Amino acid sequence: MNLQMTFARYTERTAFERPLTSGVAYAVRVLHSEREQFEKHQGWTIKRMDTLEKNPVHKDDYNPDLFEPSPIQEEYAPVIFAQDIISHVISIDLLSGKEDRENVLRARKSGKGVLTAPFPLLKTNRLGVILTFAVYKRDLPSNATPNERIQATNGYLGGVFDVESLVEKLLQQLASKQNILVNVLDTTNQSYPISMYGSNASDDGLELVSHLNFGDPFRKHEMRCRFKQKPPWPWLAITTSIGILVIALLVGHIFHATVNRIAKVEDDCHKMMELKKQAEAADVAKSQFLATVSHEIRTPMNGVLGMLHMLMDTDLDVTQLDYVRTAQASGKALVALINEVLDQAKIESGKLELEEVQFDLRAVLDDVLSLFSGKAQDKGVELAVFISDRVPEMLIGDPGRFRQIITNLMGNSIKFTEKGHIHVTVHLVEEVIDSIEVETEFSSNNTLSGFPVADRRQSWKGFRTFSQEGSIHPFSDSINIIVSVEDTGEGIPIEAQSRVFTPFMQVGPSISRTHGGTGIGLSISKCLVNLMKGEIGFVSIPKIGSTFTFTAVFTSGSSSSKEYKSQQINNQTNSVSSEFRGKRALVVDPRSVRAKVSRYHIQRLGIHVEVVSDWKQGLSSISRGSSAFNMVLIEQEVWDQDLNGSAHFIDNLEKIAITTPKVFLLSNSISSSRANTTTSGVCNLTVIPKPLRASMLAASLQRAMGDGNKGNPRNGEVPSLSLRNLLLGRKILIVDDNNVNLKVAAGALRKYGADVVSASRGMEAIELLTPPHRFDACFMDIQMPEMDGFEATRRIRDSEQNINDRIHFGELSVETYNNISNWHVPILAMTADVIQATHEACLRCGMDGYVSKPFEAEQLYREVSRFFH
């Protein structure tokens, strides 16, 4: 489309150099084997021309979309570029029209300009001719054979001439005097000349015949002039004859100049194609360069971070531990910066693609909450996530990129929010549309923390999804979700809001000094949202806060899920939810929004929840209930406002309850909540830290209710004990050409009790993993000299398949191969390359998954738990 606009603009601006042409167009040569790919790339079907030639239509009824597809033939010549005035010919196959086909075939054989016989032009039906030149892929010698010219043909450049308009322009002054009649004829066939201009009325008067040369020696043309009435005086006849001769010479000169100009356009078009190829080659080189630089930078960073992680497991004093943690945080920040810059480069080159895997949206949000929970607690900012019950449990899409969008938005909110809250909500678009029709007012104070916020409805103002023309996908398995991230931070200044999504642009020069960052997170998020067929917008009020909202289209994970590879995300709540199913909980919280969040997380465990706003309602619900409450969860704000009332509630609770329920305090700050419970004289409260997550909530309830060994640690991470149970005594091969990486990876796995063997080359790995062997798994680096990890894996899989087949057909004894008849050692890629090492590439070569460098306990657990039990 950009090339068409460039061509149209160029030809329009240079039209004064071709005063007699009605328009210029370019058609490309397409072989039948290339047709399907060509049509897919162009976005339209090659249309046939001969139908319209047989059945001309009025220009008002002309519609190129109604043309039939071009019939199957050896090659086609569809128009891909055209001057705006004749843009209606785009997609028309010139080889499907009789006149144009002959013209095109002669032009490419001869290497010269070729003129068609007169025929009705498309759309206007006015009589016209087309002058055609062949465009070759390379310079040809003057003595090139016709076959050489055909093979070298790349396309065809044509100039359209409206004969009627052409002659009228040249002879306007003579015609206005009404004394001379002019006829222009195509006399290629002397027996049947074709009238191109003028009337066919015969006259017995004097007639002057002049031959016209339009640049094509194959076609012959004449101009015949005669007097309309009586013959003029001899001197007038002589003067008129001379004038007509001059005009004839002028016509020939103008056509010759036009031919030369079209030839120049042909050369310019050829240069444009060459520049396009060079740009595409440069783009490929850029991507390869980025992949290499990515690996070369991240590899030493992996060594630094890995060694720091191992150092933290040694005996360090407080000061040394603080230094190591600071260095590790700085290294992770550098890796994150590298990832952002590489993502931006991939987006600009159009090489960023999304995965299609099955994932649990709620587990993804829990993971992101865990990431920011520490910072939120340090600031005293309340962090919460609410997901509508109508959003399916499992979706199909790219969880990594979805997590990246949420992380960018929540990271900005954490960075710029010092008090109040950060609230993430996820709904179906249909839910929000229905609620818009019901809502009449917006209360900025009915919020999670009570602080005023910007009206979130303004953040999606202008979304196409909410308009009549909106694209809510009609397919039954398409899930269109809308996510809002609301904060009570500094807000964005009015003058800076227009550049929020501009790469490397920040709100002000002081922002980077105060808060840090590169200013490309939101730009990347916008591009990712577009790839997910969604939209993103925001509303921000200085000193009040900001709300960012985006939509994304996924596929329901409940249908055809077997066709997709399943990504196992940390979702330990499934195993414990059955323990709490059927239990009852009472939540004491006066804020409806916050109580809704608490209800959502508690109900995920299968617990029935009832919400009350104060102590009095709480005691009333407990006393009149037909069945006992198993637990009472009290919001810290309620507890802090009336410590005496809190103690009174606890005392009465023991008196009126059938079975005394466990009491929990929902708190943003663990230290302050413990101090307050001690001051009030109540010591048997269990504090549940916010933000609430299903896994952390389940662990807290299990510990308090006497089943603490089954719970997860309070930070929500996979315990080291679980990894140790999986890896203890396992024999694992690590393959990496970098000694530092070998040391880091081996140290990380030995920490969990694994028996580690190291190899530095792909060939060495093939020898060690050729059956029979005793290895339980292999961690393989991707980029290695001599033989990369992909090739080494392919050869290992070939060797395993060969031995499995021979055992199956009885050629080898299964006892010789450790009584294993189906050899397949799990191979996991280790990579620091964020561009090339995709899950699909690993699976294609026979790998079973991949882990990033340096090892993270949670990711390592997710991968190895698929093979070890």
N, C-alpha and C positions, 0 to 999 in steps of 0.2 A: 504493500500500500504506500510506503514511503517512497519507493522508487517510482511508482505511478505518479505520485504528486510531483516529484522532482522532474520527471519527463514532461508532464503537462505544463508545469510552470516554465520550464526551459523553452519548450516549443511555442508557448503563448508569448513569451517575452521576445522571441526572435522571429515572430510572424512577419514583421515588416520586411525581413530579408526574403520572404517567399510570398510576395503580394498576390500571386495568382492561385495559390493552393487553398483548398477549403479545410485542410487539416492534415496532420502527419500521424502515423501509427507504426508500431513495431510488433511483429509476430515472431514467436520463437518456434524452432523446429522441435517436435516431440515425437519420439518413436512410440509404437504401441506398447512396448514393454515398460515404458516410463509413464504411461498415461495415468494409471491409478495413483502413483506417488505424486505426480504433478498436480492432479486435481485436488488431492488431499492438502497439498502445500498451498495451492492458490485459494482454496475454499469455494470453488465453483466448478461446474461441469463444462467440458468443451461442447459448444453448440454448433449445429449444422446450419449452413447458409442456403442450401439449394431449395429448402422448403419455401423460404420467403421469396426466392427468385421466381418460383412457379406460382405462388399466390401472394402477390404484393398486397400490403395493407396501407391504410391511410396513416400519416405520421402521428395522428392523435391516438391511434390504436396500437402503435408500436410498443411492444413489451418484450425485451430480450429474455426475460425469465421464462417466457412461454415457448421459447424455441426448443426443438427436440435435440437430444444429445447427438453429437456427431457419430455417424456409423463407424463400425470397426474397420480400420484400414491400417496399412503398414506404418504410416506416419501422419502427423497432424501439424497444422500451423496456426494455433490459436493466438489471437491478439492479446498481449499482456500490458502494453503501454499505448496510450492514445492521447492526442490533444483533446482538451475538454470539449471542444465543439463537436467532436465525433467519438466521444467516450462510450457511446452506445454500442460500438463494435467490439468492445472488450469481451473476450471469451468466445468470439465467433471464429470458427475454423475456416481459414481461407482456402484450404484444399478441398472443402466440401462444396464450393461454388464453382461453376463451370468456367467463367471468365477469369476469376482469380487463380484458380488452379493452374490453368495454362500459363498465366502470367508469371506465377511463382516458379514453376518448373523451368520456364525459359530463362528467367532472370538468374537462377543459381547455376545453370549450365553455361551461360554466356559470360557471366560476371559483369554485365552491363545493365543499364536501365532499360526496362521493358514496359511498354504502354499497352493497356488493355483496349479491346474494342469498346465502343460506347455501350453502357448498360445503365438501367435505373439504379441509382444509389439507394442504400438501405435507409429507411425511415423517411427520407424526403421524396423518394421516387423521381427525382430530377435526373436528367441524363448527365452522365459523367464518365470520366476515365481515371485510372489509377496508374501511376508511374512507380514501378517496383524495383528495388535493388536488393541483392542478396548480401547478408552480413556474414563474414567468414570468421572462424575461430583464430585464424592466423593469416599472415601475409602470404599471398600466393604469387608465383611468377606469372608473367604475362602469357606464357605458353602452357599454362596448366591445362590438363585435359578436363573434359566435362565431368568424368568420374571423380577426379581429384577435387573439383569444385563442390560436387554434391557431398562428398564425405566431409569436407571442411566447413559445410554450411552450418551456421549457428542460428540464424533467423532471417527475417525479411523486413526491410524498411520501405514503407509506401507513402507516397504523397497523393492526396485525393484532389481532383480538379472537377469543379462543377462547370461544365462547358457553357451552359446557358449564361451563367453569371460571368464567366470569363470573357466571352465575346461581347456581352453587353457593356462591360467595363471599358474594353478597348475601343468599341465603335459607338460609344454613347453619343458623341457629338454628331457623327454622320447620321445615326438613326433618328436623332431628334429633328433633323431637317426633313425627314419623310420623303427624300428624293431618291435614295439608293436602298435597294434590298440586298441583304448579305446572307448567303448560305454557306455553312461549313459542313463538309462531308468527309466520312471515312471511306476512302476508295481502295482499300486493300483488296477487296473483291470488286473488280471493275463492273461485273455483271449486276451486282446488287450493292450499290453504294448505300452507306448508312448516313442519314441526315443527323447531324449533331447540333445544328442551330439553323434557324430560319424556317420560312414557310416552304411548302412544296408546290406553290402555284407556278405554273409555267408562264412564260412571257416571250414574245417574239422579238423583243428589243435587243439592244446590244448587251453582251455579257463578257466580263473579264474574269479569266480563270487564273488563279495563283496557287502554286504548290507550297504546302506548309511542311516544315521539318520539325517534329516535336522530340527528336532525339532517339527514336526507335526506328532503325532502318527497315524493320519488318513491316511496319504499318505505314500507309500512305494517306495523306490528307490533302484536300483542296478547299480553297475559299473562292466562291463564285459571287461576283457582284454585278448587278444590273440596275438600270433605271426603272423607277416605279411607273413613270408616265411617259411622256414623249422624250425622244433622245435630246440631250442638251446640245448647246453649241459646241463645235469642235474644241475650242480653247478650254471650255469647262471640262470636257471629257478627258483631255490630256492632263489637266491639273488634278482631276479626281483620280485618274489612274496612278499618277505619281504618288498621291496621298495614300491610296490603298496599298501600293507597293511598300511604302515606308511602314505602314501599319503591319503588313505581313512580316517584314523584316524585324519589326519591334517584337511581334509575338514570338518569332523564332528566338530572338535574343533573350527574352524574358524566360522562355522555357529552358534555354541553355543555362542561364544563371540559376534557375530553380534546381536543375539537375545537379549542378555543382554544389549548391547549398545542401541538398539532401545527402549528397555524398559526404559532406563535412559532418552532418548530423550522424550519419552512419559511423564515421570514425569516432565521434564523441561518445556514441552509445557503446562502441566496442571498448573504449577506454574506461567507461563507467563500469562495465562488467568486470574488467580486469581489476579495478580498484576494489570492487565488491569481494572478489576472490581473495585479494590480499588482506582485506579487513577480516574476513572469516579465518584465514590462516593465522593472522596475528591474534585473534581471539582464542584460538586453540592453543597457541603458544603461551598466551597469558595464563590460561587455566592450568597448563602443565607446569608453568613456572610457579604458580601459587601452590599447587600440590606439593612440589618439591620443597619450596621455602617453608611451607607449613610443617612438613615432616622434619626438616633440618632444624627449625626453631623449637618445635615441641619435644624432639628427642632429648636434647640436653636439659630442657625444663623438666621432663619426666624424671631424669636422673636427680636433679636438684630436689624436686618435691618428694620423690621416693625416699631419698636419703634423709630428708628432714623428718618424714613420717617415721622412719626407722629410728632416728635419733630421739624422737619423742617417747619411744618405748624403753629408753634407757633411763638410768637414775640421774635426774637433773634437779638442780635446786630451782627455786621459784623464779629467780632472775633469768637463768638459762632457758627454762621452759617458756618464759615470756618472749625471749629473743627468738626461739625456734618457731613459736606460733606466729610471731610477726613476720618472719621470713617466709613461712609457708603461706600465710594470707597474701603476701605480696606476690609470690609466685603464682598462686591461683588467679589473682587479679590480672597478671600478665597473660596467662593462658586464656582467660575469658576475653581479654582485649584482642588477642590474636584471632580467636574464633569469630568475634564480631566483624573484624576487618575482612576476614576471608569470606564470611557469609555475605557481606556487602558486595565483595568482588564477584562472587558467584551469582548474586542477584542481577548485577549490572550486565553480566555476560549471558544471562538467561539459562544458566546451567543448574540452577537450584530446582530439584525435583522432590516431590513429597512421597513418603512411603504409604502403603496401604496395609496396615496391620490391625489386628483386633486389640483393643485396650479398654481399660476400666477408667472412665473419666474421673470418678470420685477418688480413685487411688492416686491418679496424677495430681489432683488438687491437694490431697493429703501430703504428698511428697513435697510440693512447693511450700505448703504451710510449714513443714518441718524445717525447710531451708531458711525461712525468715523468722521463725518463732523466737530465736535468741535475740535478734535485733529488736523485735517488737517488745519483748519483755524488758530489755535494757532501757528502752525509751518510755515504757509505760503506755504504749499505744496498743489498743485492742485490735486484734487481727482475727477475722472470721470469714468462713466460706459457707455459703448456702447453695445447694443444688436442688432444683425442683424434682418432685417425685415423678413427673412426667418425662424427665430425661432418662433414656434407657440406661441400663447398667453397663452394657458393652456397646462400643461403637467401633467402626472401622475407619481408620484415617492415619494420620501421622502424629503419634503421641509426643514424640520428641520436639517437633516444631510447635505443637500446641503448647507444650510446657514452656518452650522458649518465649512465646508471646506473653503468657501469664507471668513468667518470671521477669520479663522486661517491664511490664506494667506495674507489678507489685514492687519490684526493686525501686522504681522511680517513686512510688508512693511512700515506701519506707524511708527513702532518702530525704524526702521533702516534708515529712510529717513528724512533728514533735509532740503533738497531743491529739486526743480524740481517738479516731479509729480508721481502719482500712477494711472495707467490706467487699467481698467478691461474691457475686450472684450469678447463677447459671440457670437459664430457662429455655424452653422452646420458643421460637419466634411467634408461633401461633398463640401461646399463652400471653405474651406481651401485647400482641395486637388486640386480643380479647380484653385485657385489663385496661388498655388505653380507652376503649369504648365505654368502660364503666367509670374510670377515675374522672373526677371533675376538678379536684383541687390537689395541690401538692404542699405538704407540710415539711419544711426543711429541718424541723426539730424532731420529727418522728424518725429517729435514726438509731444506729447501733449504740452510740455513746452519748446521745443527746446533743452533740455539737451540730450546728447547722451545716448543710451540705448543698452543693449545686444540684439543681433539678436534673436528674439523670435522663429524663425524657428529652432534654435538649441535646444530649450527646448523640442520639441517633436521628436527630432532625435531618431530613434530606436523604436518609437511607432509601434506596430503591425498593428494598424488601417490604417497606411499610407503605409504599404507594400503590396505586391501582395497577401500575405497570410492573410492580415488584415481581421478583423471580423466586417465589416460594416453589421449590422444586416439586413437580407433580408426581414423581416416582414414589411409590409406597415405602421404599426402604431408605429414602433420603431423610436425614435428620438435620434440620436447620436450627442451630442453637444460637443464643445471644448471651454474651458474657459482659458484665459490667464490673469495673474496679473503681470503687468509690473511696475517696480519702478526705481528711479534714486538714490537709497540709497548707503550704504557702499559697498555692494557686499559681496560675501562669499570668504574667502581665498581659494586658490587652494587646499591646504593640508587638508582643512576641508570639502570639497565638498562631499567626499565619505561617510561621516557619517551624512549627513543632515537628512535622514529619520530614523536614529537610535533612539529608545526611550531614553529619559533622557540624550541625548548627545547634547551639545551646541558647537558652533563654537570655542570658546576659554574660558578659565577660567575667563576672565575679562568680558565676555558678561553678565553672570548672575548678576554680581555686577553692571554693567552699566545699563542694560536694564531690568533685571529681567526675569522671566519665568522659566518653568520647562524643556523645551526641548522636550516635547512629542506632541505638536500641529501638527507638520508635520507628525510624525509617525501615529497619529490618522487619519489625512487627507488621507494618503496613503492607509490605511486599508479601509476607507470609500469609496474611489475611486474604490478600488478593488471590494467592495460589489456592487457598481453601474456598474460593468462590464466595467470599464474604466482603464485608465493608467495615471500616473503623472510623470512629469519630470521637469527639470529646466536648465537654463543657467545663469551663473553669472560671472561678470567681476569685480574684486576688484576696488573700487573707481569710478566705472561706474554705476553699478546697477544689479538687478536680474530680471528674468522673470520666473515665475512658470506657467506651463500649465498642465491642466488635461482634460480628456474626461469623459463623463458619458452617460449612455444609459437610456432614459426615454421612456414612452409611450405617444403617442399623446392624449391630453385630449379631442379632438373633437369627438372621437369614443368610444362608450360603456361607456360613462362617468357615466351613471346611476348606473353602477355596482360598482362604487367607491364612497366612502364617500367624500364629498367635504369639503375642509378646507377653511374657509373664511378668507382670508388675506387682510390686509388693502390696499384697492385699490380705494381710493375716486375719482380718476380722471375720472372714467366712468360717474359720475353724472354731472361733469362740462365740459367734453370734448365737449358736444353738444353746449355749450354756445360759444365756440371758433371756432367751425367747419365752414370752409369757409373763415375765416379771413386770412390776409396775413402779413407775418413778414419778415423784412430784417435783416440779421445778418452781422455785419462788423467784420471780423476776418481774418488776413493774414495767419494763420496756418490752413492747410487743415484738419489735424487730429482733432484739437480742434473744428473747425467749424462743422465737421461731428458729434461730440458729441452733440453740441448745437442743430443742426438740428434734431437729433434723439429725444431729449427730447421735443422740441417744437412741432414736428410733432405728438407726442403721444397725444396731445390735439386737433388734427384735424386741425391744422393751416398749411397753405401752406408757405414754407420757401424758401427764395432766399438768397444766400451767396455771399458777395463781399469781396475783400481783403483790400480796403482803402476808404478814404473819397470821392475821386473823382468818383470811380466806384459806390459808394453808391448814390451820388447825381444824377449820370447819370441814374441809375436804377429807382429812384423815379420820375425823370422828364419825362422819356419816357414811363413809365408804363401806360397801358390802364385802370387799376383799381388801386385804392389807397392802400398804405400800411397802416395797422392799428397800427403797432408797429415797432420800430427799436431797435434792441438789439446790443449793442456795447461792444466788448471785452475790458477789462480794459487796457490791454497792448497797444492797439491802442490809447486809450484815454490819457494814461500817456506819450506816446512818443511825442505828439504834442498837448499841451493844447490849444494853439492859434488856431490850425487847428480844434480842437474839437469845440471851440466856434463858429468858422466860419461855420462849418457844421450845427450847430443848427440854426444859423441865416438864412442861405440859405434854410434850411429845411422848415421853416415857409413860405418862399416866393414862393418856387416852388411846394410844395405839394398841391394837391387838397384839402385834409383834413389833417391837421397837425397830424401826428402819435404820439403816446406815445413813449417816448425814455427811454430805460432801459440800465443800466450798469451791465454787468456780471463781478462779482468781487470775488476774493479769500478772500479779507480782507475788511470788511465793513468800518472800521475806516479810512483806507488810501483812499478808493474811495470817501468817503464823504469829506475828506480834499481836494482832488484834484478837485472835482466838485465845491467846494466853491472857491478855488483859481482861477479857470477858469471863475468864474462869472456865472456859470450855476447852478441854484438851483432847477430846476423842474425835475431833473432826479430821477428815481426810481432805487434803487440799488437792484439787485437780487443776493443774496449770493450763492457761489458755495460750495459744489458740487450741480449740478442741479439734481432735482428729480421732477417727474411729479406733485405730490401733492403740493410741495412747490412752483413750478413754477406757477401752476394754482392759488394758493392763492395770490401770488405776483401780477399776472396780474389782478385778480379780484379786489383787493384793489385799484390798480392804475387806473383801468378803471371804477371805480365808483360802484363796487358791492362787497364791502369788507366783508359783513356779511356772504357771502356764502363760503368764502375761509377758508382754514385750516391755523393754525398758522405756522409761518415760520420755526419752528423746525420740522414740519412734523408729530408731535405727535397728537393723538386724544385729543381734548380739553376737559377740565374738565366739561365745560358746557354741552357737548354732553352726558357724563356719568350721569351728574345730571339730565338731561332731561329724561334719560332712567330709573333711579333708584329712582327718587323722589316719595316718598309715597309708594314704593313697600315694602311689608312685606316679609322679607327674614329670613330663619332659618339657623343658622350656627352651625354645629356639630363638636366638637373637644374635645378630652380629655385633652388637654393642655390649662391651663388658659391663659398663655401668648399669645398663638396663637388665642384663642378666642377674647382676648382684641384687638390684632392687626387687625384681620379680621373685627371685629365689628366696630372698629374705621375707617378702610378704607372705609367700605360701608356707615357708617353714614355720612362720609364726603361728600358723593354724595346724601344725603337726604333719604337714605333707612331707613325703620323701622325694626330694627334688633332684633331677638330673639335668644338666645344662648341655646345650649344643650351640655352636656358633654358625653353622652353615646348613643350607637346605639338604644337601646330599647326605650329611651326617644324620639328619633327622629321618630321611628315607631309610637308611640302613638300620637305625635303632627301632623304627616302627614297622619294619617288615616282619610279619608273623612268622613264628610265634614270638611274643614278647610279653612283658609283665606290666606294661604301662597302663594306667587307668585313664589318663587324659594327656593332651598336649596343648601348650600355649605357644602359638606360632607367630613370630613377627612377620609383617607383610613385606616390607621393603628391605631386601638383603642383596648383597652382591652375588654374582654368579647365577643364583637361582632364587627368585622371590618366593614368599610364602604361598602364594596362589598355585604356582607351578609345583612346588614341593607337595602340597596337599593333593593336587590332581594325581600325581604319581603314586602317592601313598594309597589313595582310593582305588587306583587301577590295580595296584599290587594286591590289595585286600579283596577286590572283586574277583581277580584271577584265582586266588587261593580258595575263596568261597565256592566258586564254580567247580573247581577241581575236586574239592571235598564232596560237593553235592553229587557229582557224577562218579564218585568212587575212585578217582585217580590218586587221591591222597588220603591217608588215614587220619581221622579226626583225633585219635589219641596222640599222634605226633604234634598236633597243634593245640595242646592243653585242653583237649575235649571241647574246643570252641568251634562250632561249625559256621558261625556267621561273624566274621571279624569286622569291627567298625569302632576304632578308637575315637572318642570325642576330640575334635580339634577346634580350639577357640583362637581366633585371630587376636593378636595384641597390636595395637596401632596408636600412633600419635597423629595420624593423618586424618584430618576431619573432612577432607574433600573426597578422596578415593575410596576410603574404607567404609563402604555402605554395607548394610546387612545383605542386600541382594547380591553384591559382588562376592561376598564370602560364601553364600549359599550356592552360587553358580559353580564354584570350584570344588565344592564338597565339604566346606567348613560347616560347623554346627552353630556358630555364633561368634561374637567378638566382644572384647573388653577393651576399654580405653586405658591409656597409660597416664598417670600411675594408677595402680589398682585402687578402687574404692570398695570398701567392705560390702556395701549394699548391692552394687552391680555385680561384684564377684559372686556373692551369694545367689543372686537371681540366676546367673548363668550355670554355675556348677550344680545347683539344686535340681536342674533339669536332668542330670545324668547320675548323680549320687543320691542315695536315699538312706 
